Amino acid sequence: MSDHEGNLGVEGREAFGRRDGRVPYNPDNQPNAEHHLYVCTQESEAFIKHIVFRDILRQHTHLVDEYAEIKKKLATIYRDNRQA
């Protein structure tokens, strides 16, 4: 089952989240999205930003490790607060 979640604050992009009985619930007993699918046109600012970010990481491989470390650190600090 998937739910349309609107643009989640990003203009030019629509988000869909998959929720079903196999997806864990958070402490507030609300279903978490197991997967998100983002849909946007090639002309949208959201798409262009994703592509620019991807290309920067491809061109500057040293940033990949730095980015990964930041994500790991934040995942530990905000383990129970995805929004943060």
mmCIF file of the N, C-alpha and C atoms, coordinates in Angstrom:
data_MODEL
# 
_entry.id   MODEL 
# 
loop_
_atom_site.group_PDB 
_atom_site.id 
_atom_site.type_symbol 
_atom_site.label_atom_id 
_atom_site.label_alt_id 
_atom_site.label_comp_id 
_atom_site.label_asym_id 
_atom_site.label_entity_id 
_atom_site.label_seq_id 
_atom_site.pdbx_PDB_ins_code 
_atom_site.Cartn_x 
_atom_site.Cartn_y 
_atom_site.Cartn_z 
_atom_site.occupancy 
_atom_site.B_iso_or_equiv 
_atom_site.pdbx_formal_charge 
_atom_site.auth_seq_id 
_atom_site.auth_comp_id 
_atom_site.auth_asym_id 
_atom_site.auth_atom_id 
_atom_site.pdbx_PDB_model_num 
ATOM 1   N N  . MET A 1 1  ? 0.842  -1.169 0.000   1.00 0.00 ? 1  MET A N  1 
ATOM 2   C CA . MET A 1 1  ? 0.000  0.000  0.000   1.00 0.00 ? 1  MET A CA 1 
ATOM 3   C C  . MET A 1 1  ? 0.891  1.237  0.000   1.00 0.00 ? 1  MET A C  1 
ATOM 4   N N  . SER A 1 2  ? 0.592  2.210  -0.834  1.00 0.00 ? 2  SER A N  1 
ATOM 5   C CA . SER A 1 2  ? 1.376  3.447  -0.836  1.00 0.00 ? 2  SER A CA 1 
ATOM 6   C C  . SER A 1 2  ? 0.436  4.634  -0.646  1.00 0.00 ? 2  SER A C  1 
ATOM 7   N N  . ASP A 1 3  ? 0.979  5.640  -0.018  1.00 0.00 ? 3  ASP A N  1 
ATOM 8   C CA . ASP A 1 3  ? 0.218  6.848  0.268   1.00 0.00 ? 3  ASP A CA 1 
ATOM 9   C C  . ASP A 1 3  ? 0.884  8.032  -0.403  1.00 0.00 ? 3  ASP A C  1 
ATOM 10  N N  . HIS A 1 4  ? 0.077  8.870  -1.044  1.00 0.00 ? 4  HIS A N  1 
ATOM 11  C CA . HIS A 1 4  ? 0.598  10.116 -1.586  1.00 0.00 ? 4  HIS A CA 1 
ATOM 12  C C  . HIS A 1 4  ? 0.815  11.060 -0.419  1.00 0.00 ? 4  HIS A C  1 
ATOM 13  N N  . GLU A 1 5  ? 2.003  11.624 -0.307  1.00 0.00 ? 5  GLU A N  1 
ATOM 14  C CA . GLU A 1 5  ? 2.347  12.468 0.834   1.00 0.00 ? 5  GLU A CA 1 
ATOM 15  C C  . GLU A 1 5  ? 2.539  13.933 0.448   1.00 0.00 ? 5  GLU A C  1 
ATOM 16  N N  . GLY A 1 6  ? 2.106  14.295 -0.745  1.00 0.00 ? 6  GLY A N  1 
ATOM 17  C CA . GLY A 1 6  ? 2.297  15.672 -1.190  1.00 0.00 ? 6  GLY A CA 1 
ATOM 18  C C  . GLY A 1 6  ? 3.745  15.919 -1.568  1.00 0.00 ? 6  GLY A C  1 
ATOM 19  N N  . ASN A 1 7  ? 4.173  17.168 -1.479  1.00 0.00 ? 7  ASN A N  1 
ATOM 20  C CA . ASN A 1 7  ? 5.548  17.476 -1.878  1.00 0.00 ? 7  ASN A CA 1 
ATOM 21  C C  . ASN A 1 7  ? 6.526  17.470 -0.707  1.00 0.00 ? 7  ASN A C  1 
ATOM 22  N N  . LEU A 1 8  ? 6.045  17.272 0.500   1.00 0.00 ? 8  LEU A N  1 
ATOM 23  C CA . LEU A 1 8  ? 6.884  17.255 1.709   1.00 0.00 ? 8  LEU A CA 1 
ATOM 24  C C  . LEU A 1 8  ? 7.796  18.482 1.777   1.00 0.00 ? 8  LEU A C  1 
ATOM 25  N N  . GLY A 1 9  ? 7.267  19.604 1.340   1.00 0.00 ? 9  GLY A N  1 
ATOM 26  C CA . GLY A 1 9  ? 8.007  20.858 1.436   1.00 0.00 ? 9  GLY A CA 1 
ATOM 27  C C  . GLY A 1 9  ? 8.959  21.145 0.294   1.00 0.00 ? 9  GLY A C  1 
ATOM 28  N N  . VAL A 1 10 ? 8.967  20.308 -0.725  1.00 0.00 ? 10 VAL A N  1 
ATOM 29  C CA . VAL A 1 10 ? 9.853  20.528 -1.869  1.00 0.00 ? 10 VAL A CA 1 
ATOM 30  C C  . VAL A 1 10 ? 8.987  20.748 -3.108  1.00 0.00 ? 10 VAL A C  1 
ATOM 31  N N  . GLU A 1 11 ? 8.948  21.991 -3.557  1.00 0.00 ? 11 GLU A N  1 
ATOM 32  C CA . GLU A 1 11 ? 8.134  22.312 -4.729  1.00 0.00 ? 11 GLU A CA 1 
ATOM 33  C C  . GLU A 1 11 ? 8.652  21.575 -5.957  1.00 0.00 ? 11 GLU A C  1 
ATOM 34  N N  . GLY A 1 12 ? 7.739  21.133 -6.800  1.00 0.00 ? 12 GLY A N  1 
ATOM 35  C CA . GLY A 1 12 ? 8.125  20.448 -8.024  1.00 0.00 ? 12 GLY A CA 1 
ATOM 36  C C  . GLY A 1 12 ? 8.411  18.974 -7.845  1.00 0.00 ? 12 GLY A C  1 
ATOM 37  N N  . ARG A 1 13 ? 8.070  18.443 -6.676  1.00 0.00 ? 13 ARG A N  1 
ATOM 38  C CA . ARG A 1 13 ? 8.308  17.027 -6.390  1.00 0.00 ? 13 ARG A CA 1 
ATOM 39  C C  . ARG A 1 13 ? 7.111  16.472 -5.639  1.00 0.00 ? 13 ARG A C  1 
ATOM 40  N N  . GLU A 1 14 ? 6.730  15.261 -5.943  1.00 0.00 ? 14 GLU A N  1 
ATOM 41  C CA . GLU A 1 14 ? 5.658  14.579 -5.212  1.00 0.00 ? 14 GLU A CA 1 
ATOM 42  C C  . GLU A 1 14 ? 6.243  13.336 -4.553  1.00 0.00 ? 14 GLU A C  1 
ATOM 43  N N  . ALA A 1 15 ? 5.799  13.058 -3.337  1.00 0.00 ? 15 ALA A N  1 
ATOM 44  C CA . ALA A 1 15 ? 6.334  11.935 -2.569  1.00 0.00 ? 15 ALA A CA 1 
ATOM 45  C C  . ALA A 1 15 ? 5.250  10.895 -2.327  1.00 0.00 ? 15 ALA A C  1 
ATOM 46  N N  . PHE A 1 16 ? 5.665  9.648  -2.347  1.00 0.00 ? 16 PHE A N  1 
ATOM 47  C CA . PHE A 1 16 ? 4.793  8.514  -2.053  1.00 0.00 ? 16 PHE A CA 1 
ATOM 48  C C  . PHE A 1 16 ? 5.520  7.622  -1.059  1.00 0.00 ? 16 PHE A C  1 
ATOM 49  N N  . GLY A 1 17 ? 4.809  7.177  -0.023  1.00 0.00 ? 17 GLY A N  1 
ATOM 50  C CA . GLY A 1 17 ? 5.414  6.309  0.981   1.00 0.00 ? 17 GLY A CA 1 
ATOM 51  C C  . GLY A 1 17 ? 4.695  4.980  1.046   1.00 0.00 ? 17 GLY A C  1 
ATOM 52  N N  . ARG A 1 18 ? 5.454  3.898  1.188   1.00 0.00 ? 18 ARG A N  1 
ATOM 53  C CA . ARG A 1 18 ? 4.869  2.559  1.302   1.00 0.00 ? 18 ARG A CA 1 
ATOM 54  C C  . ARG A 1 18 ? 4.703  2.220  2.776   1.00 0.00 ? 18 ARG A C  1 
ATOM 55  N N  . ARG A 1 19 ? 3.495  1.828  3.133   1.00 0.00 ? 19 ARG A N  1 
ATOM 56  C CA . ARG A 1 19 ? 3.194  1.419  4.513   1.00 0.00 ? 19 ARG A CA 1 
ATOM 57  C C  . ARG A 1 19 ? 2.335  0.167  4.444   1.00 0.00 ? 19 ARG A C  1 
ATOM 58  N N  . ASP A 1 20 ? 2.713  -0.819 5.222   1.00 0.00 ? 20 ASP A N  1 
ATOM 59  C CA . ASP A 1 20 ? 1.883  -2.013 5.335   1.00 0.00 ? 20 ASP A CA 1 
ATOM 60  C C  . ASP A 1 20 ? 2.221  -2.731 6.634   1.00 0.00 ? 20 ASP A C  1 
ATOM 61  N N  . GLY A 1 21 ? 1.671  -3.893 6.827   1.00 0.00 ? 21 GLY A N  1 
ATOM 62  C CA . GLY A 1 21 ? 1.850  -4.626 8.067   1.00 0.00 ? 21 GLY A CA 1 
ATOM 63  C C  . GLY A 1 21 ? 3.266  -5.063 8.357   1.00 0.00 ? 21 GLY A C  1 
ATOM 64  N N  . ARG A 1 22 ? 4.118  -5.047 7.347   1.00 0.00 ? 22 ARG A N  1 
ATOM 65  C CA . ARG A 1 22 ? 5.512  -5.455 7.561   1.00 0.00 ? 22 ARG A CA 1 
ATOM 66  C C  . ARG A 1 22 ? 6.426  -4.289 7.909   1.00 0.00 ? 22 ARG A C  1 
ATOM 67  N N  . VAL A 1 23 ? 5.906  -3.075 7.894   1.00 0.00 ? 23 VAL A N  1 
ATOM 68  C CA . VAL A 1 23 ? 6.713  -1.896 8.188   1.00 0.00 ? 23 VAL A CA 1 
ATOM 69  C C  . VAL A 1 23 ? 6.601  -1.579 9.674   1.00 0.00 ? 23 VAL A C  1 
ATOM 70  N N  . PRO A 1 24 ? 7.734  -1.371 10.360  1.00 0.00 ? 24 PRO A N  1 
ATOM 71  C CA . PRO A 1 24 ? 7.674  -1.101 11.813  1.00 0.00 ? 24 PRO A CA 1 
ATOM 72  C C  . PRO A 1 24 ? 6.961  0.199  12.148  1.00 0.00 ? 24 PRO A C  1 
ATOM 73  N N  . TYR A 1 25 ? 6.429  0.261  13.340  1.00 0.00 ? 25 TYR A N  1 
ATOM 74  C CA . TYR A 1 25 ? 5.754  1.449  13.845  1.00 0.00 ? 25 TYR A CA 1 
ATOM 75  C C  . TYR A 1 25 ? 6.685  2.198  14.785  1.00 0.00 ? 25 TYR A C  1 
ATOM 76  N N  . ASN A 1 26 ? 6.523  3.502  14.865  1.00 0.00 ? 26 ASN A N  1 
ATOM 77  C CA . ASN A 1 26 ? 7.361  4.305  15.751  1.00 0.00 ? 26 ASN A CA 1 
ATOM 78  C C  . ASN A 1 26 ? 6.768  4.311  17.158  1.00 0.00 ? 26 ASN A C  1 
ATOM 79  N N  . PRO A 1 27 ? 7.447  4.938  18.130  1.00 0.00 ? 27 PRO A N  1 
ATOM 80  C CA . PRO A 1 27 ? 6.943  4.946  19.510  1.00 0.00 ? 27 PRO A CA 1 
ATOM 81  C C  . PRO A 1 27 ? 5.537  5.534  19.670  1.00 0.00 ? 27 PRO A C  1 
ATOM 82  N N  . ASP A 1 28 ? 5.117  6.399  18.741  1.00 0.00 ? 28 ASP A N  1 
ATOM 83  C CA . ASP A 1 28 ? 3.777  6.983  18.815  1.00 0.00 ? 28 ASP A CA 1 
ATOM 84  C C  . ASP A 1 28 ? 2.745  6.092  18.144  1.00 0.00 ? 28 ASP A C  1 
ATOM 85  N N  . ASN A 1 29 ? 3.148  4.872  17.782  1.00 0.00 ? 29 ASN A N  1 
ATOM 86  C CA . ASN A 1 29 ? 2.291  3.884  17.147  1.00 0.00 ? 29 ASN A CA 1 
ATOM 87  C C  . ASN A 1 29 ? 1.760  4.358  15.792  1.00 0.00 ? 29 ASN A C  1 
ATOM 88  N N  . GLN A 1 30 ? 2.560  5.170  15.117  1.00 0.00 ? 30 GLN A N  1 
ATOM 89  C CA . GLN A 1 30 ? 2.230  5.622  13.773  1.00 0.00 ? 30 GLN A CA 1 
ATOM 90  C C  . GLN A 1 30 ? 3.090  4.845  12.779  1.00 0.00 ? 30 GLN A C  1 
ATOM 91  N N  . PRO A 1 31 ? 2.529  4.466  11.643  1.00 0.00 ? 31 PRO A N  1 
ATOM 92  C CA . PRO A 1 31 ? 3.332  3.693  10.690  1.00 0.00 ? 31 PRO A CA 1 
ATOM 93  C C  . PRO A 1 31 ? 4.433  4.535  10.057  1.00 0.00 ? 31 PRO A C  1 
ATOM 94  N N  . ASN A 1 32 ? 5.604  3.966  9.980   1.00 0.00 ? 32 ASN A N  1 
ATOM 95  C CA . ASN A 1 32 ? 6.712  4.591  9.274   1.00 0.00 ? 32 ASN A CA 1 
ATOM 96  C C  . ASN A 1 32 ? 6.643  4.202  7.805   1.00 0.00 ? 32 ASN A C  1 
ATOM 97  N N  . ALA A 1 33 ? 7.186  5.018  6.964   1.00 0.00 ? 33 ALA A N  1 
ATOM 98  C CA . ALA A 1 33 ? 7.271  4.659  5.554   1.00 0.00 ? 33 ALA A CA 1 
ATOM 99  C C  . ALA A 1 33 ? 8.500  3.775  5.354   1.00 0.00 ? 33 ALA A C  1 
ATOM 100 N N  . GLU A 1 34 ? 8.297  2.622  4.752   1.00 0.00 ? 34 GLU A N  1 
ATOM 101 C CA . GLU A 1 34 ? 9.424  1.732  4.483   1.00 0.00 ? 34 GLU A CA 1 
ATOM 102 C C  . GLU A 1 34 ? 10.241 2.263  3.313   1.00 0.00 ? 34 GLU A C  1 
ATOM 103 N N  . HIS A 1 35 ? 9.547  2.780  2.329   1.00 0.00 ? 35 HIS A N  1 
ATOM 104 C CA . HIS A 1 35 ? 10.207 3.322  1.153   1.00 0.00 ? 35 HIS A CA 1 
ATOM 105 C C  . HIS A 1 35 ? 9.533  4.632  0.775   1.00 0.00 ? 35 HIS A C  1 
ATOM 106 N N  . HIS A 1 36 ? 10.317 5.526  0.231   1.00 0.00 ? 36 HIS A N  1 
ATOM 107 C CA . HIS A 1 36 ? 9.766  6.736  -0.360  1.00 0.00 ? 36 HIS A CA 1 
ATOM 108 C C  . HIS A 1 36 ? 10.111 6.732  -1.841  1.00 0.00 ? 36 HIS A C  1 
ATOM 109 N N  . LEU A 1 37 ? 9.174  7.128  -2.634  1.00 0.00 ? 37 LEU A N  1 
ATOM 110 C CA . LEU A 1 37 ? 9.374  7.314  -4.061  1.00 0.00 ? 37 LEU A CA 1 
ATOM 111 C C  . LEU A 1 37 ? 9.086  8.774  -4.349  1.00 0.00 ? 37 LEU A C  1 
ATOM 112 N N  . TYR A 1 38 ? 10.047 9.452  -4.952  1.00 0.00 ? 38 TYR A N  1 
ATOM 113 C CA . TYR A 1 38 ? 9.876  10.854 -5.298  1.00 0.00 ? 38 TYR A CA 1 
ATOM 114 C C  . TYR A 1 38 ? 9.732  10.965 -6.808  1.00 0.00 ? 38 TYR A C  1 
ATOM 115 N N  . VAL A 1 39 ? 8.746  11.723 -7.245  1.00 0.00 ? 39 VAL A N  1 
ATOM 116 C CA . VAL A 1 39 ? 8.470  11.895 -8.662  1.00 0.00 ? 39 VAL A CA 1 
ATOM 117 C C  . VAL A 1 39 ? 8.544  13.387 -8.989  1.00 0.00 ? 39 VAL A C  1 
ATOM 118 N N  . CYS A 1 40 ? 9.311  13.704 -10.031 1.00 0.00 ? 40 CYS A N  1 
ATOM 119 C CA . CYS A 1 40 ? 9.387  15.088 -10.480 1.00 0.00 ? 40 CYS A CA 1 
ATOM 120 C C  . CYS A 1 40 ? 9.760  15.117 -11.957 1.00 0.00 ? 40 CYS A C  1 
ATOM 121 N N  . THR A 1 41 ? 9.528  16.235 -12.576 1.00 0.00 ? 41 THR A N  1 
ATOM 122 C CA . THR A 1 41 ? 9.889  16.372 -13.985 1.00 0.00 ? 41 THR A CA 1 
ATOM 123 C C  . THR A 1 41 ? 11.364 16.740 -14.099 1.00 0.00 ? 41 THR A C  1 
ATOM 124 N N  . GLN A 1 42 ? 11.922 16.511 -15.284 1.00 0.00 ? 42 GLN A N  1 
ATOM 125 C CA . GLN A 1 42 ? 13.334 16.838 -15.509 1.00 0.00 ? 42 GLN A CA 1 
ATOM 126 C C  . GLN A 1 42 ? 13.596 18.340 -15.440 1.00 0.00 ? 42 GLN A C  1 
ATOM 127 N N  . GLU A 1 43 ? 12.564 19.131 -15.603 1.00 0.00 ? 43 GLU A N  1 
ATOM 128 C CA . GLU A 1 43 ? 12.729 20.580 -15.574 1.00 0.00 ? 43 GLU A CA 1 
ATOM 129 C C  . GLU A 1 43 ? 12.598 21.157 -14.170 1.00 0.00 ? 43 GLU A C  1 
ATOM 130 N N  . SER A 1 44 ? 12.173 20.353 -13.221 1.00 0.00 ? 44 SER A N  1 
ATOM 131 C CA . SER A 1 44 ? 11.925 20.882 -11.878 1.00 0.00 ? 44 SER A CA 1 
ATOM 132 C C  . SER A 1 44 ? 13.231 21.196 -11.154 1.00 0.00 ? 44 SER A C  1 
ATOM 133 N N  . GLU A 1 45 ? 13.166 22.195 -10.291 1.00 0.00 ? 45 GLU A N  1 
ATOM 134 C CA . GLU A 1 45 ? 14.330 22.575 -9.491  1.00 0.00 ? 45 GLU A CA 1 
ATOM 135 C C  . GLU A 1 45 ? 14.769 21.419 -8.595  1.00 0.00 ? 45 GLU A C  1 
ATOM 136 N N  . ALA A 1 46 ? 13.808 20.656 -8.076  1.00 0.00 ? 46 ALA A N  1 
ATOM 137 C CA . ALA A 1 46 ? 14.136 19.515 -7.212  1.00 0.00 ? 46 ALA A CA 1 
ATOM 138 C C  . ALA A 1 46 ? 14.998 18.502 -7.956  1.00 0.00 ? 46 ALA A C  1 
ATOM 139 N N  . PHE A 1 47 ? 14.620 18.172 -9.183  1.00 0.00 ? 47 PHE A N  1 
ATOM 140 C CA . PHE A 1 47 ? 15.385 17.210 -9.981  1.00 0.00 ? 47 PHE A CA 1 
ATOM 141 C C  . PHE A 1 47 ? 16.778 17.748 -10.272 1.00 0.00 ? 47 PHE A C  1 
ATOM 142 N N  . ILE A 1 48 ? 16.857 18.995 -10.682 1.00 0.00 ? 48 ILE A N  1 
ATOM 143 C CA . ILE A 1 48 ? 18.147 19.593 -11.023 1.00 0.00 ? 48 ILE A CA 1 
ATOM 144 C C  . ILE A 1 48 ? 19.085 19.586 -9.806  1.00 0.00 ? 48 ILE A C  1 
ATOM 145 N N  . LYS A 1 49 ? 18.557 19.901 -8.623  1.00 0.00 ? 49 LYS A N  1 
ATOM 146 C CA . LYS A 1 49 ? 19.388 19.875 -7.411  1.00 0.00 ? 49 LYS A CA 1 
ATOM 147 C C  . LYS A 1 49 ? 19.922 18.469 -7.130  1.00 0.00 ? 49 LYS A C  1 
ATOM 148 N N  . HIS A 1 50 ? 19.096 17.458 -7.307  1.00 0.00 ? 50 HIS A N  1 
ATOM 149 C CA . HIS A 1 50 ? 19.550 16.078 -7.096  1.00 0.00 ? 50 HIS A CA 1 
ATOM 150 C C  . HIS A 1 50 ? 20.675 15.730 -8.059  1.00 0.00 ? 50 HIS A C  1 
ATOM 151 N N  . ILE A 1 51 ? 20.525 16.110 -9.315  1.00 0.00 ? 51 ILE A N  1 
ATOM 152 C CA . ILE A 1 51 ? 21.533 15.791 -10.325 1.00 0.00 ? 51 ILE A CA 1 
ATOM 153 C C  . ILE A 1 51 ? 22.833 16.545 -10.055 1.00 0.00 ? 51 ILE A C  1 
ATOM 154 N N  . VAL A 1 52 ? 22.737 17.812 -9.681  1.00 0.00 ? 52 VAL A N  1 
ATOM 155 C CA . VAL A 1 52 ? 23.934 18.594 -9.360  1.00 0.00 ? 52 VAL A CA 1 
ATOM 156 C C  . VAL A 1 52 ? 24.659 17.970 -8.174  1.00 0.00 ? 52 VAL A C  1 
ATOM 157 N N  . PHE A 1 53 ? 23.924 17.586 -7.135  1.00 0.00 ? 53 PHE A N  1 
ATOM 158 C CA . PHE A 1 53 ? 24.523 16.952 -5.956  1.00 0.00 ? 53 PHE A CA 1 
ATOM 159 C C  . PHE A 1 53 ? 25.221 15.648 -6.346  1.00 0.00 ? 53 PHE A C  1 
ATOM 160 N N  . ARG A 1 54 ? 24.544 14.825 -7.137  1.00 0.00 ? 54 ARG A N  1 
ATOM 161 C CA . ARG A 1 54 ? 25.135 13.572 -7.614  1.00 0.00 ? 54 ARG A CA 1 
ATOM 162 C C  . ARG A 1 54 ? 26.430 13.835 -8.374  1.00 0.00 ? 54 ARG A C  1 
ATOM 163 N N  . ASP A 1 55 ? 26.395 14.802 -9.278  1.00 0.00 ? 55 ASP A N  1 
ATOM 164 C CA . ASP A 1 55 ? 27.562 15.087 -10.102 1.00 0.00 ? 55 ASP A CA 1 
ATOM 165 C C  . ASP A 1 55 ? 28.738 15.612 -9.279  1.00 0.00 ? 55 ASP A C  1 
ATOM 166 N N  . ILE A 1 56 ? 28.444 16.418 -8.260  1.00 0.00 ? 56 ILE A N  1 
ATOM 167 C CA . ILE A 1 56 ? 29.517 16.908 -7.378  1.00 0.00 ? 56 ILE A CA 1 
ATOM 168 C C  . ILE A 1 56 ? 30.187 15.736 -6.673  1.00 0.00 ? 56 ILE A C  1 
ATOM 169 N N  . LEU A 1 57 ? 29.394 14.798 -6.150  1.00 0.00 ? 57 LEU A N  1 
ATOM 170 C CA . LEU A 1 57 ? 29.978 13.629 -5.479  1.00 0.00 ? 57 LEU A CA 1 
ATOM 171 C C  . LEU A 1 57 ? 30.790 12.775 -6.448  1.00 0.00 ? 57 LEU A C  1 
ATOM 172 N N  . ARG A 1 58 ? 30.344 12.667 -7.675  1.00 0.00 ? 58 ARG A N  1 
ATOM 173 C CA . ARG A 1 58 ? 31.091 11.904 -8.679  1.00 0.00 ? 58 ARG A CA 1 
ATOM 174 C C  . ARG A 1 58 ? 32.418 12.573 -9.032  1.00 0.00 ? 58 ARG A C  1 
ATOM 175 N N  . GLN A 1 59 ? 32.417 13.883 -9.078  1.00 0.00 ? 59 GLN A N  1 
ATOM 176 C CA . GLN A 1 59 ? 33.622 14.617 -9.467  1.00 0.00 ? 59 GLN A CA 1 
ATOM 177 C C  . GLN A 1 59 ? 34.611 14.793 -8.319  1.00 0.00 ? 59 GLN A C  1 
ATOM 178 N N  . HIS A 1 60 ? 34.123 14.781 -7.103  1.00 0.00 ? 60 HIS A N  1 
ATOM 179 C CA . HIS A 1 60 ? 34.961 15.018 -5.924  1.00 0.00 ? 60 HIS A CA 1 
ATOM 180 C C  . HIS A 1 60 ? 34.787 13.843 -4.958  1.00 0.00 ? 60 HIS A C  1 
ATOM 181 N N  . THR A 1 61 ? 35.444 12.746 -5.283  1.00 0.00 ? 61 THR A N  1 
ATOM 182 C CA . THR A 1 61 ? 35.215 11.502 -4.534  1.00 0.00 ? 61 THR A CA 1 
ATOM 183 C C  . THR A 1 61 ? 35.572 11.613 -3.054  1.00 0.00 ? 61 THR A C  1 
ATOM 184 N N  . HIS A 1 62 ? 36.452 12.536 -2.695  1.00 0.00 ? 62 HIS A N  1 
ATOM 185 C CA . HIS A 1 62 ? 36.768 12.709 -1.278  1.00 0.00 ? 62 HIS A CA 1 
ATOM 186 C C  . HIS A 1 62 ? 35.545 13.165 -0.478  1.00 0.00 ? 62 HIS A C  1 
ATOM 187 N N  . LEU A 1 63 ? 34.617 13.826 -1.139  1.00 0.00 ? 63 LEU A N  1 
ATOM 188 C CA . LEU A 1 63 ? 33.399 14.277 -0.457  1.00 0.00 ? 63 LEU A CA 1 
ATOM 189 C C  . LEU A 1 63 ? 32.455 13.124 -0.132  1.00 0.00 ? 63 LEU A C  1 
ATOM 190 N N  . VAL A 1 64 ? 32.561 12.031 -0.865  1.00 0.00 ? 64 VAL A N  1 
ATOM 191 C CA . VAL A 1 64 ? 31.682 10.877 -0.623  1.00 0.00 ? 64 VAL A CA 1 
ATOM 192 C C  . VAL A 1 64 ? 31.889 10.350 0.782   1.00 0.00 ? 64 VAL A C  1 
ATOM 193 N N  . ASP A 1 65 ? 33.154 10.169 1.179   1.00 0.00 ? 65 ASP A N  1 
ATOM 194 C CA . ASP A 1 65 ? 33.445 9.669  2.529   1.00 0.00 ? 65 ASP A CA 1 
ATOM 195 C C  . ASP A 1 65 ? 33.010 10.651 3.603   1.00 0.00 ? 65 ASP A C  1 
ATOM 196 N N  . GLU A 1 66 ? 33.243 11.945 3.358   1.00 0.00 ? 66 GLU A N  1 
ATOM 197 C CA . GLU A 1 66 ? 32.820 12.952 4.328   1.00 0.00 ? 66 GLU A CA 1 
ATOM 198 C C  . GLU A 1 66 ? 31.297 12.946 4.491   1.00 0.00 ? 66 GLU A C  1 
ATOM 199 N N  . TYR A 1 67 ? 30.603 12.875 3.377   1.00 0.00 ? 67 TYR A N  1 
ATOM 200 C CA . TYR A 1 67 ? 29.136 12.845 3.397   1.00 0.00 ? 67 TYR A CA 1 
ATOM 201 C C  . TYR A 1 67 ? 28.632 11.602 4.126   1.00 0.00 ? 67 TYR A C  1 
ATOM 202 N N  . ALA A 1 68 ? 29.252 10.462 3.855   1.00 0.00 ? 68 ALA A N  1 
ATOM 203 C CA . ALA A 1 68 ? 28.855 9.215  4.520   1.00 0.00 ? 68 ALA A CA 1 
ATOM 204 C C  . ALA A 1 68 ? 29.062 9.310  6.030   1.00 0.00 ? 68 ALA A C  1 
ATOM 205 N N  . GLU A 1 69 ? 30.174 9.889  6.453   1.00 0.00 ? 69 GLU A N  1 
ATOM 206 C CA . GLU A 1 69 ? 30.446 10.017 7.887   1.00 0.00 ? 69 GLU A CA 1 
ATOM 207 C C  . GLU A 1 69 ? 29.444 10.941 8.573   1.00 0.00 ? 69 GLU A C  1 
ATOM 208 N N  . ILE A 1 70 ? 29.106 12.031 7.918   1.00 0.00 ? 70 ILE A N  1 
ATOM 209 C CA . ILE A 1 70 ? 28.109 12.951 8.475   1.00 0.00 ? 70 ILE A CA 1 
ATOM 210 C C  . ILE A 1 70 ? 26.765 12.237 8.626   1.00 0.00 ? 70 ILE A C  1 
ATOM 211 N N  . LYS A 1 71 ? 26.358 11.488 7.605   1.00 0.00 ? 71 LYS A N  1 
ATOM 212 C CA . LYS A 1 71 ? 25.075 10.776 7.666   1.00 0.00 ? 71 LYS A CA 1 
ATOM 213 C C  . LYS A 1 71 ? 25.074 9.736  8.785   1.00 0.00 ? 71 LYS A C  1 
ATOM 214 N N  . LYS A 1 72 ? 26.175 9.012  8.949   1.00 0.00 ? 72 LYS A N  1 
ATOM 215 C CA . LYS A 1 72 ? 26.276 8.011  10.023  1.00 0.00 ? 72 LYS A CA 1 
ATOM 216 C C  . LYS A 1 72 ? 26.199 8.676  11.393  1.00 0.00 ? 72 LYS A C  1 
ATOM 217 N N  . LYS A 1 73 ? 26.902 9.784  11.551  1.00 0.00 ? 73 LYS A N  1 
ATOM 218 C CA . LYS A 1 73 ? 26.896 10.501 12.829  1.00 0.00 ? 73 LYS A CA 1 
ATOM 219 C C  . LYS A 1 73 ? 25.491 10.999 13.157  1.00 0.00 ? 73 LYS A C  1 
ATOM 220 N N  . LEU A 1 74 ? 24.833 11.619 12.189  1.00 0.00 ? 74 LEU A N  1 
ATOM 221 C CA . LEU A 1 74 ? 23.480 12.124 12.419  1.00 0.00 ? 74 LEU A CA 1 
ATOM 222 C C  . LEU A 1 74 ? 22.488 10.994 12.675  1.00 0.00 ? 74 LEU A C  1 
ATOM 223 N N  . ALA A 1 75 ? 22.675 9.853  11.994  1.00 0.00 ? 75 ALA A N  1 
ATOM 224 C CA . ALA A 1 75 ? 21.792 8.703  12.209  1.00 0.00 ? 75 ALA A CA 1 
ATOM 225 C C  . ALA A 1 75 ? 21.917 8.187  13.630  1.00 0.00 ? 75 ALA A C  1 
ATOM 226 N N  . THR A 1 76 ? 23.099 8.279  14.205  1.00 0.00 ? 76 THR A N  1 
ATOM 227 C CA . THR A 1 76 ? 23.304 7.846  15.595  1.00 0.00 ? 76 THR A CA 1 
ATOM 228 C C  . THR A 1 76 ? 22.706 8.855  16.564  1.00 0.00 ? 76 THR A C  1 
ATOM 229 N N  . ILE A 1 77 ? 23.002 10.131 16.347  1.00 0.00 ? 77 ILE A N  1 
ATOM 230 C CA . ILE A 1 77 ? 22.521 11.186 17.250  1.00 0.00 ? 77 ILE A CA 1 
ATOM 231 C C  . ILE A 1 77 ? 21.000 11.273 17.240  1.00 0.00 ? 77 ILE A C  1 
ATOM 232 N N  . TYR A 1 78 ? 20.416 11.188 16.047  1.00 0.00 ? 78 TYR A N  1 
ATOM 233 C CA . TYR A 1 78 ? 18.970 11.369 15.902  1.00 0.00 ? 78 TYR A CA 1 
ATOM 234 C C  . TYR A 1 78 ? 18.269 10.065 15.554  1.00 0.00 ? 78 TYR A C  1 
ATOM 235 N N  . ARG A 1 79 ? 18.706 9.003  16.156  1.00 0.00 ? 79 ARG A N  1 
ATOM 236 C CA . ARG A 1 79 ? 18.180 7.666  15.840  1.00 0.00 ? 79 ARG A CA 1 
ATOM 237 C C  . ARG A 1 79 ? 16.655 7.602  15.906  1.00 0.00 ? 79 ARG A C  1 
ATOM 238 N N  . ASP A 1 80 ? 16.092 8.234  16.898  1.00 0.00 ? 80 ASP A N  1 
ATOM 239 C CA . ASP A 1 80 ? 14.644 8.159  17.096  1.00 0.00 ? 80 ASP A CA 1 
ATOM 240 C C  . ASP A 1 80 ? 13.908 9.415  16.633  1.00 0.00 ? 80 ASP A C  1 
ATOM 241 N N  . ASN A 1 81 ? 14.598 10.255 15.867  1.00 0.00 ? 81 ASN A N  1 
ATOM 242 C CA . ASN A 1 81 ? 13.992 11.496 15.407  1.00 0.00 ? 81 ASN A CA 1 
ATOM 243 C C  . ASN A 1 81 ? 14.418 11.748 13.957  1.00 0.00 ? 81 ASN A C  1 
ATOM 244 N N  . ARG A 1 82 ? 13.804 11.050 13.041  1.00 0.00 ? 82 ARG A N  1 
ATOM 245 C CA . ARG A 1 82 ? 14.187 11.138 11.630  1.00 0.00 ? 82 ARG A CA 1 
ATOM 246 C C  . ARG A 1 82 ? 14.080 12.562 11.099  1.00 0.00 ? 82 ARG A C  1 
ATOM 247 N N  . GLN A 1 83 ? 13.078 13.286 11.528  1.00 0.00 ? 83 GLN A N  1 
ATOM 248 C CA . GLN A 1 83 ? 12.880 14.651 11.041  1.00 0.00 ? 83 GLN A CA 1 
ATOM 249 C C  . GLN A 1 83 ? 14.071 15.534 11.400  1.00 0.00 ? 83 GLN A C  1 
ATOM 250 N N  . ALA A 1 84 ? 14.623 15.358 12.589  1.00 0.00 ? 84 ALA A N  1 
ATOM 251 C CA . ALA A 1 84 ? 15.783 16.165 13.024  1.00 0.00 ? 84 ALA A CA 1 
ATOM 252 C C  . ALA A 1 84 ? 16.991 15.845 12.183  1.00 0.00 ? 84 ALA A C  1 
# 
